[in-house]
Amino acid sequence: MMVPFLDFSLIANNVELIDGIWYSKQGLNISYPEEGNSTFFQLEDNSFWFEHRNSVIVEVIRKFPPPGGEYLLDVGGGNGFVASAIEKNGINAILVEPGRTGILNAKKRGVNNLVCSSLEDLQINESSIPAIGLFDVLEHIEMDKDFLVQIYKTLKFKGRVYLTVPAYNFLWSGEDIYAGHYRRYNLDTITAIFKEAGFLIEYKTYFFSILPFPVFIFRSLPFKMGLGRNGKNINKKADDHSKREGITGRILDRIWSWEERKIMKSEIIPFGGSCLIVAKKPANKK
């Protein structure tokens, strides 16, 4: 499906178009390793983690689509792995990513609408965006509530936010430190922050239901004992992310399919390595 090119200057006041990419000056300080996009670009296409997260994201967007069938702004979307999947499922996506490496990688993937900037620096018109995706982004932002308040202002009334974040502080490890995380969440804490920012929660759940145990045993516990790795080993990352074969692979596929069916029905998965939220800006009461 050919995705139309969207004129981003109609909603943002600080952009210019260069070689098919919208640019602005860098603004918001996002905590993320410089080589992060390059590292994950090598992993994403063959990663069970990224593949399943994409499936979950696509299912929840189908269930709770952008109002009016409009586009979604994928903020901090890295190499465009999510934006590409969203577009392939019939929803226009605009990738907003401050890292030039990520933007160029997304262009290689065929993502058509690219904005190289932080969200803050774009000076987006208030109440102008129909939907925003924050997929493992909020944990990189120190003032998370303030950021969600900014998101709230940019959304149209009845506009939606789709969010994933890593779950549970007890799973904190060297991987979080290397990735530039400020925190992990649970459904109660992330729900409270959304409500404080003015949002209504439409759906929430955990996913990656079997990952907390191995993450705790192989990452968190060694880290607490002073033995954890710092997350820089690309070969180890590739092994962690690689799709499993044989009986292990079949079991994992069944678990991921079960999670996707639960999410299709808007049912709650009570435990998991990641949180998923769909929130809405209420209708204008005036």
C-alpha positions as CSV (number, residue, x, y, z in Angstrom):
1,M,0.0,0.0,0.0
2,M,1.3,3.4,-1.0
3,V,1.4,5.7,2.0
4,P,0.7,9.4,1.2
5,F,3.3,12.0,2.0
6,L,1.9,14.3,4.6
7,D,2.7,18.0,4.8
8,F,4.0,18.2,8.4
9,S,4.4,22.0,8.2
10,L,0.6,22.4,8.5
11,I,0.7,21.3,12.1
12,A,4.3,22.2,13.3
13,N,5.9,25.7,13.2
14,N,9.6,24.8,13.3
15,V,10.3,22.4,10.5
16,E,11.8,22.5,7.0
17,L,11.9,19.8,4.3
18,I,15.2,18.6,3.1
19,D,15.5,15.6,0.7
20,G,12.1,14.3,1.7
21,I,12.8,14.5,5.5
22,W,11.4,17.1,7.9
23,Y,14.0,18.6,10.2
24,S,14.1,20.9,13.2
25,K,16.7,21.8,15.8
26,Q,17.3,19.3,18.5
27,G,15.4,20.1,21.7
28,L,14.2,17.7,24.3
29,N,17.0,15.8,26.1
30,I,16.1,12.1,25.8
31,S,18.3,9.7,27.6
32,Y,19.3,7.1,25.0
33,P,22.7,5.6,24.1
34,E,24.3,7.2,21.0
35,E,24.7,3.8,19.3
36,G,21.3,2.6,20.3
37,N,19.5,2.8,16.9
38,S,22.5,1.2,15.1
39,T,22.5,-1.6,17.6
40,F,18.8,-2.4,17.3
41,F,18.7,-2.0,13.6
42,Q,20.9,-5.1,13.5
43,L,18.5,-7.0,15.7
44,E,14.9,-5.9,15.0
45,D,14.1,-8.0,11.9
46,N,15.1,-11.3,13.5
47,S,14.0,-10.5,17.1
48,F,11.1,-12.4,18.7
49,W,10.8,-9.4,21.1
50,F,10.4,-6.7,18.5
51,E,8.1,-9.0,16.4
52,H,5.7,-9.7,19.2
53,R,5.7,-6.1,20.4
54,N,4.7,-5.1,16.8
55,S,1.9,-7.6,16.7
56,V,0.6,-6.4,20.1
57,I,0.8,-2.8,19.0
58,V,-1.0,-3.4,15.7
59,E,-3.8,-5.4,17.4
60,V,-4.4,-2.7,19.9
61,I,-4.5,0.1,17.2
62,R,-7.0,-2.0,15.2
63,K,-9.1,-2.3,18.3
64,F,-8.8,1.4,19.2
65,P,-8.0,3.2,15.9
66,P,-7.0,6.8,15.6
67,P,-10.2,8.9,15.5
68,G,-11.5,9.5,12.1
69,G,-9.1,7.0,10.6
70,E,-6.4,9.6,10.6
71,Y,-2.6,9.2,11.1
72,L,-0.5,8.3,14.1
73,L,2.6,10.1,15.2
74,D,5.2,7.6,16.3
75,V,7.3,9.6,18.7
76,G,10.8,8.4,19.5
77,G,10.2,5.6,17.0
78,G,13.9,4.8,16.4
79,N,14.5,2.9,13.1
80,G,10.9,2.9,12.0
81,F,10.3,-0.7,12.8
82,V,6.9,0.0,14.4
83,A,6.0,2.8,12.0
84,S,6.6,0.4,9.1
85,A,4.4,-2.3,10.6
86,I,1.6,0.2,11.3
87,E,1.8,1.4,7.7
88,K,1.6,-2.1,6.3
89,N,-1.6,-2.5,8.3
90,G,-3.3,0.4,6.6
91,I,-2.7,3.2,9.1
92,N,-0.7,6.3,8.1
93,A,2.3,6.9,10.4
94,I,4.6,9.8,10.9
95,L,7.9,8.9,12.5
96,V,9.3,11.5,14.9
97,E,12.8,10.6,15.9
98,P,15.6,12.9,17.1
99,G,18.4,10.6,16.0
100,R,19.5,11.0,12.4
101,T,20.7,7.4,12.3
102,G,17.3,6.2,13.2
103,I,15.6,8.4,10.6
104,L,17.9,7.2,7.8
105,N,17.4,3.6,8.8
106,A,13.6,4.1,8.7
107,K,14.0,5.6,5.2
108,K,15.8,2.4,4.2
109,R,12.7,0.5,5.5
110,G,10.4,2.5,3.3
111,V,8.8,4.7,5.9
112,N,7.4,7.6,3.9
113,N,6.8,10.3,6.6
114,L,9.9,11.2,8.5
115,V,10.6,14.0,11.0
116,C,14.1,14.3,12.5
117,S,13.4,16.1,15.8
118,S,12.4,15.9,19.4
119,L,8.7,16.5,19.9
120,E,9.3,19.6,22.0
121,D,11.3,21.3,19.3
122,L,8.7,20.9,16.7
123,Q,6.3,23.5,18.2
124,I,3.3,21.5,17.2
125,N,-0.1,23.4,17.3
126,E,-2.3,22.5,20.2
127,S,-5.1,20.1,19.7
128,S,-3.9,19.1,16.2
129,I,-2.7,15.5,16.4
130,P,-5.2,12.6,16.2
131,A,-3.1,9.9,17.7
132,I,0.4,9.4,19.2
133,G,2.4,6.3,19.8
134,L,5.0,6.1,22.6
135,F,6.6,2.7,22.3
136,D,9.3,2.2,25.0
137,V,9.9,5.9,25.1
138,L,8.5,7.3,28.3
139,E,11.1,5.5,30.5
140,H,13.8,7.5,28.7
141,I,12.3,10.9,29.8
142,E,13.2,12.2,33.2
143,M,10.0,14.3,33.7
144,D,7.5,11.8,32.5
145,K,4.3,13.5,33.8
146,D,5.4,16.8,32.2
147,F,5.9,15.0,28.9
148,L,2.5,13.4,29.0
149,V,1.0,16.9,29.7
150,Q,2.7,18.1,26.6
151,I,1.3,15.1,24.7
152,Y,-2.2,15.9,26.0
153,K,-2.0,19.5,24.7
154,T,-0.9,18.4,21.2
155,L,-3.7,15.8,20.8
156,K,-7.1,16.6,19.3
157,F,-10.1,16.1,21.6
158,K,-10.9,12.4,21.6
159,G,-7.3,11.8,20.4
160,R,-5.5,8.6,21.5
161,V,-2.2,7.7,23.0
162,Y,-0.8,4.2,22.6
163,L,2.1,3.4,25.0
164,T,4.4,0.5,26.0
165,V,6.9,0.7,28.8
166,P,9.1,-1.9,30.7
167,A,7.5,-3.3,33.7
168,Y,8.5,-3.7,37.4
169,N,11.3,-2.1,39.3
170,F,12.3,-5.5,40.7
171,L,13.5,-6.3,37.1
172,W,15.9,-3.3,37.1
173,S,19.4,-4.3,35.8
174,G,22.5,-3.0,34.0
175,E,20.5,-3.3,30.8
176,D,18.2,-0.4,32.0
177,I,21.2,1.7,33.0
178,Y,22.9,1.2,29.6
179,A,19.6,1.9,27.7
180,G,19.2,5.2,29.6
181,H,16.1,4.3,31.5
182,Y,15.0,6.5,34.4
183,R,12.5,4.0,35.7
184,R,10.3,0.9,35.1
185,Y,6.6,1.0,35.7
186,N,3.6,-1.2,36.7
187,L,0.0,-0.7,35.6
188,D,-0.9,1.2,38.7
189,T,1.9,3.7,38.5
190,I,1.6,4.4,34.8
191,T,-2.2,4.6,35.0
192,A,-1.8,7.2,37.8
193,I,0.5,9.4,35.8
194,F,-1.8,9.3,32.8
195,K,-4.8,10.3,34.9
196,E,-2.8,13.2,36.5
197,A,-2.0,14.4,33.0
198,G,-5.8,14.5,32.2
199,F,-6.3,11.3,30.2
200,L,-9.0,8.7,30.3
201,I,-7.7,5.1,30.3
202,E,-9.5,3.0,27.7
203,Y,-7.4,-0.2,28.0
204,K,-4.4,-1.5,30.0
205,T,-2.6,-4.8,30.3
206,Y,0.7,-6.4,30.7
207,F,2.3,-8.5,27.9
208,F,5.4,-10.6,27.5
209,S,3.9,-12.7,30.3
210,I,6.7,-15.2,30.7
211,L,9.7,-12.9,30.5
212,P,9.8,-11.5,34.1
213,F,11.2,-14.8,35.5
214,P,14.2,-15.2,33.0
215,V,14.9,-11.5,33.1
216,F,15.0,-11.6,36.9
217,I,17.2,-14.7,37.0
218,F,19.6,-13.8,34.2
219,R,19.8,-10.0,34.5
220,S,18.3,-8.5,37.6
221,L,19.6,-10.9,40.2
222,P,23.2,-10.9,38.9
223,F,23.0,-7.1,38.7
224,K,21.9,-6.9,42.4
225,M,24.9,-9.2,43.2
226,G,27.3,-6.9,41.3
227,L,27.7,-9.4,38.5
228,G,25.3,-8.1,35.8
229,R,26.5,-7.1,32.4
230,N,26.1,-3.5,31.2
231,G,24.1,-4.2,28.1
232,K,26.8,-3.3,25.5
233,N,27.5,-6.8,24.3
234,I,25.9,-6.9,20.8
235,N,26.5,-10.6,20.4
236,K,24.7,-11.4,23.7
237,K,21.8,-9.0,22.7
238,A,21.5,-10.9,19.4
239,D,21.3,-14.2,21.3
240,D,18.7,-12.8,23.7
241,H,16.5,-11.5,20.9
242,S,16.9,-14.4,18.4
243,K,13.8,-16.4,17.5
244,R,13.7,-19.8,19.1
245,E,13.3,-23.0,17.1
246,G,12.1,-26.5,18.0
247,I,9.8,-27.1,20.9
248,T,10.8,-23.9,22.7
249,G,9.9,-21.9,19.7
250,R,6.5,-23.6,19.4
251,I,5.7,-23.0,23.0
252,L,6.7,-19.3,22.7
253,D,4.6,-18.9,19.6
254,R,1.6,-20.3,21.4
255,I,2.1,-17.9,24.3
256,W,2.4,-14.9,22.0
257,S,-0.7,-15.9,20.1
258,W,-2.6,-16.3,23.3
259,E,-1.5,-12.8,24.4
260,E,-2.6,-11.3,21.0
261,R,-6.0,-13.0,21.3
262,K,-6.5,-11.6,24.8
263,I,-5.6,-8.1,23.6
264,M,-8.0,-8.5,20.6
265,K,-10.7,-9.1,23.1
266,S,-9.6,-6.2,25.4
267,E,-8.9,-8.6,28.2
268,I,-6.2,-8.1,30.8
269,I,-3.0,-10.1,31.0
270,P,-2.2,-9.9,34.8
271,F,1.6,-10.1,34.6
272,G,4.3,-9.5,32.1
273,G,7.6,-7.8,31.3
274,S,5.9,-4.8,29.6
275,C,2.9,-2.6,30.2
276,L,0.5,-1.5,27.5
277,I,-1.8,1.5,27.7
278,V,-4.4,3.1,25.5
279,A,-5.5,6.5,26.7
280,K,-7.8,9.2,25.3
281,K,-8.0,12.9,25.6
282,P,-11.6,13.7,26.7
283,A,-14.0,15.5,24.4
284,N,-14.1,19.3,24.7
285,K,-16.8,20.1,27.2
286,K,-17.3,23.7,25.9
